[in-house]
Structures are given as structure tokens and as C-alpha cells.
Amino acid sequence: MKYCSIGEAAARFRIPESTIRYYEKKGLLPLIERDAAGRRLFSEDQMALLSTVICLKNTNMPINDIKQYVAWILEGDSTLELRLKMMSEHKQAVLDEMALMTESLQGIDEKITRYKTRIQERKEVTQ
């Protein structure tokens, strides 16, 4: 089995090594193997889990919810329904946040258009 170092994992996901250490400390990356010198070794399964943790964190899932999700993964297939429910609810929360952001972006665009128009009008008056 091929393993990655923490530096390789950090580079692959474009995050600082300290973020990975934080995730491990918070219990989001259980079962990380270590070499004889105590350095973290990331298997393909650990890299997949790290990818999921990053995805959930990037979509504003709270650390405690991610921790619960990881615990359910470790429990196995008996938690599939719980995981499905959690992911479905989180997806809806993300969609709601995206809708709010889209609406807010329209307001920002209106301001930009208004300022550009006012600047152009000011230039025409001074010419």
C-alpha cells in the first residue's frame, strides 16, 4: 500500500500541514498510522477521508458534526441511514446558503453598476 506524508497530503489538498494536524487533534482523522519516527502516514483511505473532511469544512459543516459523521463511518454500515440523513440535510443547508449568497451578490452588482454610472456621469460633466 502506498502512503503519503503529511507534507504530500497538504500539497495535494492545498492546505497547511497545521490544518491537518488540527483535524487529527479534533478527532476528524482517526486511525492515522505513523512510521518508526512518529511521522504521520496517510493511506488512500485516509486521503479519501481527509478529502471528505475538507469538503464538509469548506461547506461550513461544524467540526462537531464532522466528528459525528466520522464516528458513524467507523461504526460501519449500520449507520448508513444516519449518514444519508446528515448529508441530505447538509446539502439543503449548502443550497440555502448558496441562494442567499446569489441574492446578496445581485445587490453588490447593483451597487457596482450604480457607482460606475455615477463615475461616468461625473467624468462627462468635467469634460
N, CA, C and O atoms as a Tinker XYZ file with bonds, in Angstrom:
   508  protein
     1  N      0.835000   -1.178000    0.000000    73     2
     2  CA     0.000000    0.000000    0.000000    64     1     3
     3  C      0.881000    1.242000    0.000000    63     2     4     5
     4  O      1.892000    1.303000    0.699000    81     3
     5  N      0.481000    2.232000   -0.795000    73     3     6
     6  CA     1.233000    3.476000   -0.891000    64     5     7
     7  C      0.742000    4.460000    0.168000    63     6     8     9
     8  O     -0.461000    4.609000    0.382000    81     7
     9  N      1.670000    5.116000    0.814000    73     7    10
    10  CA     1.350000    6.103000    1.837000    64     9    11
    11  C      1.875000    7.468000    1.427000    63    10    12    13
    12  O      2.854000    7.578000    0.688000    81    11
    13  N      1.211000    8.505000    1.918000    73    11    14
    14  CA     1.655000    9.882000    1.714000    64    13    15
    15  C      2.081000   10.451000    3.060000    63    14    16    17
    16  O      1.556000   10.077000    4.109000    81    15
    17  N      3.028000   11.349000    3.006000    73    15    18
    18  CA     3.415000   12.083000    4.210000    64    17    19
    19  C      2.423000   13.221000    4.433000    63    18    20    21
    20  O      1.592000   13.514000    3.575000    81    19
    21  N      2.523000   13.847000    5.581000    73    19    22
    22  CA     1.642000   14.980000    5.853000    64    21    23
    23  C      1.915000   16.115000    4.864000    63    22    24    25
    24  O      0.989000   16.807000    4.442000    81    23
    25  N      3.173000   16.306000    4.496000    73    23    26
    26  CA     3.521000   17.336000    3.520000    64    25    27
    27  C      2.906000   17.061000    2.162000    63    26    28    29
    28  O      2.412000   17.973000    1.500000    81    27
    29  N      2.939000   15.796000    1.747000    73    27    30
    30  CA     2.329000   15.425000    0.466000    64    29    31
    31  C      0.814000   15.593000    0.511000    63    30    32    33
    32  O      0.204000   16.054000   -0.453000    81    31
    33  N      0.214000   15.216000    1.636000    73    31    34
    34  CA    -1.238000   15.375000    1.795000    64    33    35
    35  C     -1.605000   16.856000    1.752000    63    34    36    37
    36  O     -2.567000   17.244000    1.089000    81    35
    37  N     -0.841000   17.673000    2.456000    73    35    38
    38  CA    -1.103000   19.111000    2.481000    64    37    39
    39  C     -0.987000   19.715000    1.087000    63    38    40    41
    40  O     -1.816000   20.531000    0.686000    81    39
    41  N      0.039000   19.314000    0.354000    73    39    42
    42  CA     0.235000   19.830000   -1.002000    64    41    43
    43  C     -0.903000   19.393000   -1.925000    63    42    44    45
    44  O     -1.394000   20.174000   -2.739000    81    43
    45  N     -1.302000   18.157000   -1.785000    73    43    46
    46  CA    -2.371000   17.627000   -2.659000    64    45    47
    47  C     -3.681000   18.391000   -2.476000    63    46    48    49
    48  O     -4.400000   18.646000   -3.442000    81    47
    49  N     -3.983000   18.755000   -1.228000    73    47    50
    50  CA    -5.239000   19.447000   -0.955000    64    49    51
    51  C     -5.079000   20.958000   -0.812000    63    50    52    53
    52  O     -6.047000   21.673000   -0.554000    81    51
    53  N     -3.854000   21.432000   -0.982000    73    51    54
    54  CA    -3.555000   22.871000   -0.908000    64    53    55
    55  C     -4.012000   23.477000    0.418000    63    54    56    57
    56  O     -4.667000   24.519000    0.461000    81    55
    57  N     -3.647000   22.794000    1.485000    73    55    58
    58  CA    -3.940000   23.286000    2.832000    64    57    59
    59  C     -2.656000   23.194000    3.653000    63    58    60    61
    60  O     -1.763000   22.417000    3.315000    81    59
    61  N     -2.553000   23.967000    4.713000    73    59    62
    62  CA    -1.352000   23.890000    5.557000    64    61    63
    63  C     -1.308000   22.571000    6.342000    63    62    64    65
    64  O     -2.344000   22.001000    6.683000    81    63
    65  N     -0.111000   22.112000    6.612000    73    63    66
    66  CA     0.057000   20.917000    7.452000    64    65    67
    67  C     -0.608000   21.115000    8.805000    63    66    68    69
    68  O     -1.148000   20.170000    9.379000    81    67
    69  N     -0.570000   22.333000    9.312000    73    67    70
    70  CA    -1.177000   22.611000   10.618000    64    69    71
    71  C     -2.681000   22.339000   10.611000    63    70    72    73
    72  O     -3.241000   21.950000   11.636000    81    71
    73  N     -3.326000   22.536000    9.492000    73    71    74
    74  CA    -4.760000   22.248000    9.380000    64    73    75
    75  C     -5.004000   20.757000    9.520000    63    74    76    77
    76  O     -5.953000   20.340000   10.184000    81    75
    77  N     -4.161000   19.958000    8.903000    73    75    78
    78  CA    -4.300000   18.504000    9.002000    64    77    79
    79  C     -4.079000   18.061000   10.444000    63    78    80    81
    80  O     -4.814000   17.221000   10.963000    81    79
    81  N     -3.065000   18.630000   11.085000    73    79    82
    82  CA    -2.810000   18.292000   12.494000    64    81    83
    83  C     -4.009000   18.676000   13.369000    63    82    84    85
    84  O     -4.383000   17.937000   14.280000    81    83
    85  N     -4.602000   19.827000   13.086000    73    83    86
    86  CA    -5.776000   20.279000   13.829000    64    85    87
    87  C     -6.933000   19.298000   13.635000    63    86    88    89
    88  O     -7.590000   18.916000   14.603000    81    87
    89  N     -7.181000   18.894000   12.403000    73    87    90
    90  CA    -8.254000   17.936000   12.132000    64    89    91
    91  C     -8.017000   16.629000   12.882000    63    90    92    93
    92  O     -8.950000   16.034000   13.421000    81    91
    93  N     -6.772000   16.193000   12.911000    73    91    94
    94  CA    -6.468000   14.957000   13.637000    64    93    95
    95  C     -6.716000   15.152000   15.137000    63    94    96    97
    96  O     -7.297000   14.289000   15.795000    81    95
    97  N     -6.277000   16.278000   15.662000    73    95    98
    98  CA    -6.445000   16.569000   17.095000    64    97    99
    99  C     -7.924000   16.612000   17.472000    63    98   100   101
   100  O     -8.298000   16.198000   18.570000    81    99
   101  N     -8.758000   17.105000   16.575000    73    99   102
   102  CA   -10.191000   17.206000   16.828000    64   101   103
   103  C    -10.927000   15.877000   16.619000    63   102   104   105
   104  O    -12.136000   15.796000   16.834000    81   103
   105  N    -10.204000   14.846000   16.203000    73   103   106
   106  CA   -10.816000   13.537000   16.031000    64   105   107
   107  C    -11.452000   13.307000   14.675000    63   106   108   109
   108  O    -12.235000   12.372000   14.506000    81   107
   109  N    -11.125000   14.149000   13.706000    73   107   110
   110  CA   -11.707000   14.014000   12.376000    64   109   111
   111  C    -10.929000   13.053000   11.491000    63   110   112   113
   112  O    -11.425000   12.625000   10.449000    81   111
   113  N     -9.725000   12.717000   11.896000    73   111   114
   114  CA    -8.872000   11.803000   11.125000    64   113   115
   115  C     -8.354000   10.708000   12.051000    63   114   116   117
   116  O     -7.173000   10.690000   12.400000    81   115
   117  N     -9.238000    9.798000   12.446000    73   115   118
   118  CA    -8.800000    8.726000   13.341000    64   117   119
   119  C     -7.960000    7.698000   12.595000    63   118   120   121
   120  O     -7.963000    7.638000   11.365000    81   119
   121  N     -7.261000    6.916000   13.349000    73   119   122
   122  CA    -6.521000    5.772000   12.813000    64   121   123
   123  C     -5.391000    6.146000   11.867000    63   122   124   125
   124  O     -5.021000    5.351000   11.004000    81   123
   125  N     -4.837000    7.344000   12.015000    73   123   126
   126  CA    -3.670000    7.719000   11.206000    64   125   127
   127  C     -2.493000    6.862000   11.662000    63   126   128   129
   128  O     -2.165000    6.797000   12.847000    81   127
   129  N     -1.884000    6.223000   10.706000    73   127   130
   130  CA    -0.704000    5.408000   11.030000    64   129   131
   131  C      0.518000    6.312000   11.121000    63   130   132   133
   132  O      0.534000    7.426000   10.598000    81   131
   133  N      1.531000    5.804000   11.794000    73   131   134
   134  CA     2.793000    6.544000   11.925000    64   133   135
   135  C      3.953000    5.610000   11.632000    63   134   136   137
   136  O      3.884000    4.401000   11.853000    81   135
   137  N      5.022000    6.212000   11.127000    73   135   138
   138  CA     6.214000    5.406000   10.872000    64   137   139
   139  C      7.031000    5.292000   12.159000    63   138   140   141
   140  O      6.613000    5.782000   13.208000    81   139
   141  N      8.182000    4.654000   12.076000    73   139   142
   142  CA     9.013000    4.417000   13.259000    64   141   143
   143  C      9.460000    5.716000   13.924000    63   142   144   145
   144  O      9.715000    5.748000   15.128000    81   143
   145  N      9.554000    6.783000   13.138000    73   143   146
   146  CA     9.959000    8.081000   13.681000    64   145   147
   147  C      8.771000    8.900000   14.178000    63   146   148   149
   148  O      8.955000   10.027000   14.638000    81   147
   149  N      7.571000    8.363000   14.096000    73   147   150
   150  CA     6.386000    9.058000   14.577000    64   149   151
   151  C      5.731000    9.984000   13.566000    63   150   152   153
   152  O      4.819000   10.733000   13.913000    81   151
   153  N      6.189000    9.941000   12.313000    73   151   154
   154  CA     5.597000   10.791000   11.279000    64   153   155
   155  C      4.299000   10.179000   10.777000    63   154   156   157
   156  O      4.190000    8.962000   10.624000    81   155
   157  N      3.318000   11.035000   10.525000    73   155   158
   158  CA     2.022000   10.572000   10.044000    64   157   159
   159  C      2.150000    9.971000    8.649000    63   158   160   161
   160  O      2.882000   10.479000    7.800000    81   159
   161  N      1.421000    8.878000    8.435000    73   159   162
   162  CA     1.365000    8.224000    7.134000    64   161   163
   163  C     -0.095000    8.145000    6.700000    63   162   164   165
   164  O     -0.935000    7.628000    7.437000    81   163
   165  N     -0.396000    8.646000    5.531000    73   163   166
   166  CA    -1.761000    8.686000    5.035000    64   165   167
   167  C     -1.953000    7.645000    3.941000    63   166   168   169
   168  O     -1.338000    7.715000    2.876000    81   167
   169  N     -2.818000    6.679000    4.227000    73   167   170
   170  CA    -3.170000    5.665000    3.231000    64   169   171
   171  C     -4.164000    6.284000    2.238000    63   170   172   173
   172  O     -4.598000    7.424000    2.410000    81   171
   173  N     -4.512000    5.526000    1.209000    73   171   174
   174  CA    -5.508000    6.008000    0.252000    64   173   175
   175  C     -6.843000    6.250000    0.959000    63   174   176   177
   176  O     -7.537000    7.223000    0.663000    81   175
   177  N     -7.198000    5.366000    1.890000    73   175   178
   178  CA    -8.452000    5.555000    2.640000    64   177   179
   179  C     -8.401000    6.820000    3.482000    63   178   180   181
   180  O     -9.387000    7.553000    3.554000    81   179
   181  N     -7.260000    7.088000    4.123000    73   179   182
   182  CA    -7.121000    8.305000    4.929000    64   181   183
   183  C     -7.164000    9.551000    4.053000    63   182   184   185
   184  O     -7.707000   10.580000    4.454000    81   183
   185  N     -6.593000    9.455000    2.863000    73   183   186
   186  CA    -6.637000   10.593000    1.936000    64   185   187
   187  C     -8.081000   10.848000    1.498000    63   186   188   189
   188  O     -8.498000   11.999000    1.371000    81   187
   189  N     -8.838000    9.780000    1.268000    73   187   190
   190  CA   -10.249000    9.939000    0.889000    64   189   191
   191  C    -11.035000   10.582000    2.033000    63   190   192   193
   192  O    -11.870000   11.457000    1.802000    81   191
   193  N    -10.767000   10.150000    3.260000    73   191   194
   194  CA   -11.451000   10.736000    4.409000    64   193   195
   195  C    -11.054000   12.206000    4.572000    63   194   196   197
   196  O    -11.907000   13.050000    4.846000    81   195
   197  N     -9.793000   12.508000    4.409000    73   195   198
   198  CA    -9.340000   13.898000    4.501000    64   197   199
   199  C    -10.034000   14.749000    3.442000    63   198   200   201
   200  O    -10.421000   15.885000    3.717000    81   199
   201  N    -10.190000   14.218000    2.252000    73   199   202
   202  CA   -10.892000   14.934000    1.188000    64   201   203
   203  C    -12.324000   15.238000    1.602000    63   202   204   205
   204  O    -12.819000   16.341000    1.368000    81   203
   205  N    -12.987000   14.272000    2.210000    73   203   206
   206  CA   -14.360000   14.466000    2.676000    64   205   207
   207  C    -14.416000   15.502000    3.784000    63   206   208   209
   208  O    -15.280000   16.378000    3.769000    81   207
   209  N    -13.508000   15.412000    4.743000    73   207   210
   210  CA   -13.464000   16.376000    5.848000    64   209   211
   211  C    -13.286000   17.789000    5.295000    63   210   212   213
   212  O    -13.964000   18.714000    5.742000    81   211
   213  N    -12.398000   17.964000    4.343000    73   211   214
   214  CA   -12.158000   19.277000    3.743000    64   213   215
   215  C    -13.421000   19.770000    3.039000    63   214   216   217
   216  O    -13.793000   20.936000    3.167000    81   215
   217  N    -14.075000   18.885000    2.301000    73   215   218
   218  CA   -15.315000   19.241000    1.605000    64   217   219
   219  C    -16.365000   19.720000    2.596000    63   218   220   221
   220  O    -16.997000   20.755000    2.387000    81   219
   221  N    -16.550000   18.969000    3.670000    73   219   222
   222  CA   -17.556000   19.337000    4.670000    64   221   223
   223  C    -17.191000   20.643000    5.365000    63   222   224   225
   224  O    -18.057000   21.485000    5.603000    81   223
   225  N    -15.922000   20.814000    5.689000    73   223   226
   226  CA   -15.469000   22.046000    6.339000    64   225   227
   227  C    -15.642000   23.233000    5.395000    63   226   228   229
   228  O    -16.071000   24.306000    5.820000    81   227
   229  N    -15.310000   23.045000    4.116000    73   227   230
   230  CA   -15.453000   24.123000    3.136000    64   229   231
   231  C    -16.902000   24.531000    2.924000    63   230   232   233
   232  O    -17.177000   25.641000    2.470000    81   231
   233  N    -17.822000   23.645000    3.250000    73   231   234
   234  CA   -19.245000   23.949000    3.112000    64   233   235
   235  C    -19.860000   24.288000    4.475000    63   234   236   237
   236  O    -21.072000   24.198000    4.668000    81   235
   237  N    -18.998000   24.675000    5.401000    73   235   238
   238  CA   -19.395000   25.210000    6.709000    64   237   239
   239  C    -20.091000   24.219000    7.639000    63   238   240   241
   240  O    -20.889000   24.620000    8.487000    81   239
   241  N    -19.799000   22.938000    7.489000    73   239   242
   242  CA   -20.322000   21.996000    8.472000    64   241   243
   243  C    -19.503000   22.168000    9.748000    63   242   244   245
   244  O    -18.274000   22.207000    9.690000    81   243
   245  N    -20.164000   22.270000   10.895000    73   243   246
   246  CA   -19.426000   22.426000   12.154000    64   245   247
   247  C    -18.540000   21.210000   12.455000    63   246   248   249
   248  O    -18.865000   20.081000   12.087000    81   247
   249  N    -17.425000   21.466000   13.125000    73   247   250
   250  CA   -16.463000   20.414000   13.480000    64   249   251
   251  C    -17.157000   19.268000   14.225000    63   250   252   253
   252  O    -16.890000   18.099000   13.945000    81   251
   253  N    -18.038000   19.592000   15.165000    73   251   254
   254  CA   -18.700000   18.527000   15.924000    64   253   255
   255  C    -19.564000   17.632000   15.039000    63   254   256   257
   256  O    -19.660000   16.429000   15.281000    81   255
   257  N    -20.190000   18.208000   14.019000    73   255   258
   258  CA   -20.982000   17.401000   13.086000    64   257   259
   259  C    -20.072000   16.519000   12.230000    63   258   260   261
   260  O    -20.391000   15.358000   11.972000    81   259
   261  N    -18.945000   17.071000   11.795000    73   259   262
   262  CA   -17.992000   16.266000   11.021000    64   261   263
   263  C    -17.484000   15.122000   11.883000    63   262   264   265
   264  O    -17.353000   13.993000   11.410000    81   263
   265  N    -17.201000   15.408000   13.139000    73   263   266
   266  CA   -16.726000   14.379000   14.064000    64   265   267
   267  C    -17.764000   13.267000   14.209000    63   266   268   269
   268  O    -17.412000   12.088000   14.229000    81   267
   269  N    -19.040000   13.642000   14.311000    73   267   270
   270  CA   -20.107000   12.649000   14.395000    64   269   271
   271  C    -20.162000   11.808000   13.119000    63   270   272   273
   272  O    -20.318000   10.588000   13.178000    81   271
   273  N    -20.036000   12.461000   11.984000    73   271   274
   274  CA   -20.047000   11.767000   10.693000    64   273   275
   275  C    -18.910000   10.741000   10.625000    63   274   276   277
   276  O    -19.116000    9.601000   10.209000    81   275
   277  N    -17.732000   11.153000   11.033000    73   275   278
   278  CA   -16.573000   10.246000   11.024000    64   277   279
   279  C    -16.813000    9.076000   11.980000    63   278   280   281
   280  O    -16.473000    7.936000   11.663000    81   279
   281  N    -17.389000    9.352000   13.130000    73   279   282
   282  CA   -17.695000    8.276000   14.083000    64   281   283
   283  C    -18.661000    7.265000   13.461000    63   282   284   285
   284  O    -18.515000    6.056000   13.641000    81   283
   285  N    -19.638000    7.776000   12.734000    73   283   286
   286  CA   -20.587000    6.870000   12.070000    64   285   287
   287  C    -19.901000    6.036000   10.989000    63   286   288   289
   288  O    -20.243000    4.869000   10.795000    81   287
   289  N    -18.943000    6.627000   10.290000    73   287   290
   290  CA   -18.188000    5.868000    9.287000    64   289   291
   291  C    -17.484000    4.697000    9.976000    63   290   292   293
   292  O    -17.510000    3.566000    9.491000    81   291
   293  N    -16.861000    4.988000   11.102000    73   291   294
   294  CA   -16.137000    3.948000   11.829000    64   293   295
   295  C    -17.070000    2.844000   12.346000    63   294   296   297
   296  O    -16.660000    1.690000   12.471000    81   295
   297  N    -18.309000    3.199000   12.642000    73   295   298
   298  CA   -19.270000    2.201000   13.109000    64   297   299
   299  C    -19.708000    1.246000   12.006000    63   298   300   301
   300  O    -20.149000    0.131000   12.284000    81   299
   301  N    -19.589000    1.678000   10.764000    73   299   302
   302  CA   -19.908000    0.784000    9.653000    64   301   303
   303  C    -21.291000    0.997000    9.063000    63   302   304   305
   304  O    -21.929000    2.030000    9.268000    81   303
   305  N    -21.734000   -0.014000    8.323000    73   303   306
   306  CA   -22.963000    0.100000    7.546000    64   305   307
   307  C    -24.224000    0.287000    8.374000    63   306   308   309
   308  O    -25.249000    0.708000    7.837000    81   307
   309  N    -24.179000   -0.011000    9.642000    73   307   310
   310  CA   -25.365000    0.179000   10.488000    64   309   311
   311  C    -25.750000    1.653000   10.606000    63   310   312   313
   312  O    -26.848000    1.970000   11.062000    81   311
   313  N    -24.859000    2.550000   10.200000    73   311   314
   314  CA   -25.125000    3.991000   10.299000    64   313   315
   315  C    -25.384000    4.634000    8.942000    63   314   316   317
   316  O    -25.401000    5.860000    8.839000    81   315
   317  N    -25.583000    3.839000    7.913000    73   315   318
   318  CA   -25.779000    4.400000    6.570000    64   317   319
   319  C    -26.959000    5.363000    6.524000    63   318   320   321
   320  O    -26.860000    6.429000    5.915000    81   319
   321  N    -28.069000    5.004000    7.156000    73   319   322
   322  CA   -29.244000    5.875000    7.150000    64   321   323
   323  C    -28.952000    7.199000    7.853000    63   322   324   325
   324  O    -29.375000    8.258000    7.389000    81   323
   325  N    -28.236000    7.139000    8.963000    73   323   326
   326  CA   -27.868000    8.361000    9.691000    64   325   327
   327  C    -26.969000    9.255000    8.840000    63   326   328   329
   328  O    -27.141000   10.473000    8.809000    81   327
   329  N    -26.019000    8.643000    8.158000    73   327   330
   330  CA   -25.117000    9.413000    7.306000    64   329   331
   331  C    -25.867000   10.032000    6.133000    63   330   332   333
   332  O    -25.625000   11.182000    5.768000    81   331
   333  N    -26.785000    9.254000    5.543000    73   331   334
   334  CA   -27.585000    9.777000    4.428000    64   333   335
   335  C    -28.406000   10.972000    4.889000    63   334   336   337
   336  O    -28.460000   11.990000    4.198000    81   335
   337  N    -29.043000   10.861000    6.043000    73   335   338
   338  CA   -29.848000   11.959000    6.582000    64   337   339
   339  C    -28.972000   13.185000    6.822000    63   338   340   341
   340  O    -29.348000   14.299000    6.456000    81   339
   341  N    -27.806000   12.983000    7.436000    73   339   342
   342  CA   -26.911000   14.108000    7.704000    64   341   343
   343  C    -26.476000   14.784000    6.411000    63   342   344   345
   344  O    -26.502000   16.011000    6.316000    81   343
   345  N    -26.077000   14.000000    5.417000    73   343   346
   346  CA   -25.614000   14.579000    4.154000    64   345   347
   347  C    -26.748000   15.286000    3.428000    63   346   348   349
   348  O    -26.535000   16.342000    2.833000    81   347
   349  N    -27.951000   14.719000    3.468000    73   347   350
   350  CA   -29.105000   15.347000    2.812000    64   349   351
   351  C    -29.430000   16.688000    3.461000    63   350   352   353
   352  O    -29.678000   17.672000    2.765000    81   351
   353  N    -29.428000   16.728000    4.779000    73   351   354
   354  CA   -29.694000   17.977000    5.493000    64   353   355
   355  C    -28.590000   19.001000    5.239000    63   354   356   357
   356  O    -28.861000   20.191000    5.086000    81   355
   357  N    -27.348000   18.529000    5.197000    73   355   358
   358  CA   -26.238000   19.460000    4.954000    64   357   359
   359  C    -26.311000   20.005000    3.532000    63   358   360   361
   360  O    -26.052000   21.186000    3.303000    81   359
   361  N    -26.662000   19.149000    2.584000    73   359   362
   362  CA   -26.797000   19.611000    1.199000    64   361   363
   363  C    -27.842000   20.725000    1.129000    63   362   364   365
   364  O    -27.619000   21.738000    0.467000    81   363
   365  N    -28.972000   20.548000    1.801000    73   363   366
   366  CA   -30.009000   21.577000    1.773000    64   365   367
   367  C    -29.505000   22.870000    2.406000    63   366   368   369
   368  O    -29.797000   23.959000    1.912000    81   367
   369  N    -28.757000   22.755000    3.486000    73   367   370
   370  CA   -28.187000   23.948000    4.129000    64   369   371
   371  C    -27.234000   24.664000    3.177000    63   370   372   373
   372  O    -27.228000   25.893000    3.109000    81   371
   373  N    -26.429000   23.897000    2.445000    73   371   374
   374  CA   -25.494000   24.493000    1.483000    64   373   375
   375  C    -26.268000   25.180000    0.358000    63   374   376   377
   376  O    -25.924000   26.291000   -0.047000    81   375
   377  N    -27.307000   24.523000   -0.143000    73   375   378
   378  CA   -28.123000   25.121000   -1.206000    64   377   379
   379  C    -28.791000   26.411000   -0.726000    63   378   380   381
   380  O    -28.861000   27.391000   -1.468000    81   379
   381  N    -29.279000   26.408000    0.516000    73   379   382
   382  CA   -29.881000   27.616000    1.078000    64   381   383
   383  C    -28.855000   28.741000    1.182000    63   382   384   385
   384  O    -29.155000   29.896000    0.876000    81   383
   385  N    -27.649000   28.397000    1.613000    73   383   386
   386  CA   -26.589000   29.406000    1.724000    64   385   387
   387  C    -26.182000   29.927000    0.348000    63   386   388   389
   388  O    -25.922000   31.119000    0.181000    81   387
   389  N    -26.130000   29.037000   -0.627000    73   387   390
   390  CA   -25.801000   29.467000   -1.991000    64   389   391
   391  C    -26.865000   30.424000   -2.533000    63   390   392   393
   392  O    -26.532000   31.410000   -3.190000    81   391
   393  N    -28.131000   30.142000   -2.264000    73   391   394
   394  CA   -29.212000   31.018000   -2.721000    64   393   395
   395  C    -29.087000   32.393000   -2.075000    63   394   396   397
   396  O    -29.248000   33.414000   -2.743000    81   395
   397  N    -28.800000   32.417000   -0.781000    73   395   398
   398  CA   -28.612000   33.683000   -0.082000    64   397   399
   399  C    -27.423000   34.448000   -0.654000    63   398   400   401
   400  O    -27.499000   35.662000   -0.847000    81   399
   401  N    -26.339000   33.753000   -0.922000    73   399   402
   402  CA   -25.149000   34.399000   -1.485000    64   401   403
   403  C    -25.445000   34.946000   -2.886000    63   402   404   405
   404  O    -25.008000   36.044000   -3.230000    81   403
   405  N    -26.181000   34.187000   -3.683000    73   403   406
   406  CA   -26.533000   34.641000   -5.031000    64   405   407
   407  C    -27.375000   35.904000   -4.956000    63   406   408   409
   408  O    -27.153000   36.858000   -5.702000    81   407
   409  N    -28.344000   35.902000   -4.048000    73   407   410
   410  CA   -29.189000   37.080000   -3.858000    64   409   411
   411  C    -28.351000   38.275000   -3.397000    63   410   412   413
   412  O    -28.530000   39.390000   -3.887000    81   411
   413  N    -27.460000   38.042000   -2.476000    73   411   414
   414  CA   -26.600000   39.113000   -1.971000    64   413   415
   415  C    -25.657000   39.618000   -3.048000    63   414   416   417
   416  O    -25.369000   40.813000   -3.110000    81   415
   417  N    -25.179000   38.728000   -3.891000    73   415   418
   418  CA   -24.289000   39.118000   -4.983000    64   417   419
   419  C    -25.010000   40.052000   -5.951000    63   418   420   421
   420  O    -24.406000   40.979000   -6.490000    81   419
   421  N    -26.275000   39.811000   -6.166000    73   419   422
   422  CA   -27.047000   40.706000   -7.044000    64   421   423
   423  C    -27.078000   42.127000   -6.467000    63   422   424   425
   424  O    -26.975000   43.107000   -7.204000    81   423
   425  N    -27.221000   42.224000   -5.154000    73   423   426
   426  CA   -27.193000   43.535000   -4.512000    64   425   427
   427  C    -25.848000   44.222000   -4.690000    63   426   428   429
   428  O    -25.787000   45.431000   -4.915000    81   427
   429  N    -24.782000   43.457000   -4.588000    73   427   430
   430  CA   -23.439000   44.012000   -4.793000    64   429   431
   431  C    -23.272000   44.469000   -6.237000    63   430   432   433
   432  O    -22.718000   45.538000   -6.494000    81   431
   433  N    -23.753000   43.658000   -7.180000    73   431   434
   434  CA   -23.675000   44.034000   -8.596000    64   433   435
   435  C    -24.427000   45.339000   -8.872000    63   434   436   437
   436  O    -23.973000   46.171000   -9.659000    81   435
   437  N    -25.571000   45.508000   -8.223000    73   435   438
   438  CA   -26.338000   46.750000   -8.393000    64   437   439
   439  C    -25.529000   47.950000   -7.906000    63   438   440   441
   440  O    -25.520000   48.998000   -8.550000    81   439
   441  N    -24.856000   47.796000   -6.776000    73   439   442
   442  CA   -24.019000   48.882000   -6.260000    64   441   443
   443  C    -22.884000   49.202000   -7.231000    63   442   444   445
   444  O    -22.606000   50.369000   -7.510000    81   443
   445  N    -22.237000   48.166000   -7.738000    73   443   446
   446  CA   -21.129000   48.372000   -8.679000    64   445   447
   447  C    -21.619000   49.123000   -9.910000    63   446   448   449
   448  O    -20.975000   50.070000  -10.361000    81   447
   449  N    -22.748000   48.707000  -10.449000    73   447   450
   450  CA   -23.309000   49.367000  -11.628000    64   449   451
   451  C    -23.630000   50.830000  -11.320000    63   450   452   453
   452  O    -23.340000   51.716000  -12.125000    81   451
   453  N    -24.230000   51.081000  -10.155000    73   451   454
   454  CA   -24.573000   52.446000   -9.751000    64   453   455
   455  C    -23.317000   53.304000   -9.645000    63   454   456   457
   456  O    -23.304000   54.441000  -10.118000    81   455
   457  N    -22.253000   52.770000   -9.027000    73   455   458
   458  CA   -21.022000   53.556000   -8.870000    64   457   459
   459  C    -20.352000   53.812000  -10.215000    63   458   460   461
   460  O    -19.849000   54.910000  -10.453000    81   459
   461  N    -20.341000   52.828000  -11.084000    73   459   462
   462  CA   -19.747000   53.030000  -12.413000    64   461   463
   463  C    -20.501000   54.112000  -13.174000    63   462   464   465
   464  O    -19.892000   54.957000  -13.831000    81   463
   465  N    -21.838000   54.083000  -13.084000    73   463   466
   466  CA   -22.651000   55.083000  -13.772000    64   465   467
   467  C    -22.368000   56.475000  -13.220000    63   466   468   469
   468  O    -22.208000   57.428000  -13.982000    81   467
   469  N    -22.306000   56.592000  -11.903000    73   467   470
   470  CA   -22.054000   57.894000  -11.286000    64   469   471
   471  C    -20.664000   58.422000  -11.644000    63   470   472   473
   472  O    -20.492000   59.615000  -11.892000    81   471
   473  N    -19.684000   57.533000  -11.668000    73   471   474
   474  CA   -18.320000   57.939000  -12.040000    64   473   475
   475  C    -18.297000   58.407000  -13.483000    63   474   476   477
   476  O    -17.664000   59.415000  -13.797000    81   475
   477  N    -18.986000   57.681000  -14.373000    73   475   478
   478  CA   -19.023000   58.056000  -15.783000    64   477   479
   479  C    -19.731000   59.403000  -15.960000    63   478   480   481
   480  O    -19.289000   60.253000  -16.733000    81   479
   481  N    -20.838000   59.580000  -15.228000    73   479   482
   482  CA   -21.557000   60.862000  -15.309000    64   481   483
   483  C    -20.675000   62.003000  -14.828000    63   482   484   485
   484  O    -20.684000   63.085000  -15.416000    81   483
   485  N    -19.926000   61.777000  -13.784000    73   483   486
   486  CA   -19.033000   62.809000  -13.242000    64   485   487
   487  C    -17.965000   63.170000  -14.258000    63   486   488   489
   488  O    -17.628000   64.343000  -14.415000    81   487
   489  N    -17.427000   62.169000  -14.953000    73   487   490
   490  CA   -16.401000   62.425000  -15.965000    64   489   491
   491  C    -16.980000   63.248000  -17.115000    63   490   492   493
   492  O    -16.320000   64.143000  -17.642000    81   491
   493  N    -18.212000   62.938000  -17.496000    73   491   494
   494  CA   -18.843000   63.673000  -18.617000    64   493   495
   495  C    -19.094000   65.127000  -18.266000    63   494   496   497
   496  O    -19.006000   66.004000  -19.126000    81   495
   497  N    -19.405000   65.384000  -17.005000    73   495   498
   498  CA   -19.667000   66.763000  -16.563000    64   497   499
   499  C    -18.384000   67.576000  -16.585000    63   498   500   501
   500  O    -18.411000   68.761000  -16.916000    81   499
   501  N    -17.257000   66.956000  -16.235000    73   499   502
   502  CA   -15.984000   67.682000  -16.157000    64   501   503
   503  C    -15.289000   67.807000  -17.510000    63   502   504   505
   504  O    -14.253000   68.463000  -17.614000    81   503
   505  N    -15.837000   67.200000  -18.522000    73   503   506
   506  CA   -15.166000   67.279000  -19.838000    64   505   507
   507  C    -15.652000   68.418000  -20.655000    63   506   508
   508  O    -15.187000   68.615000  -21.777000    81   507
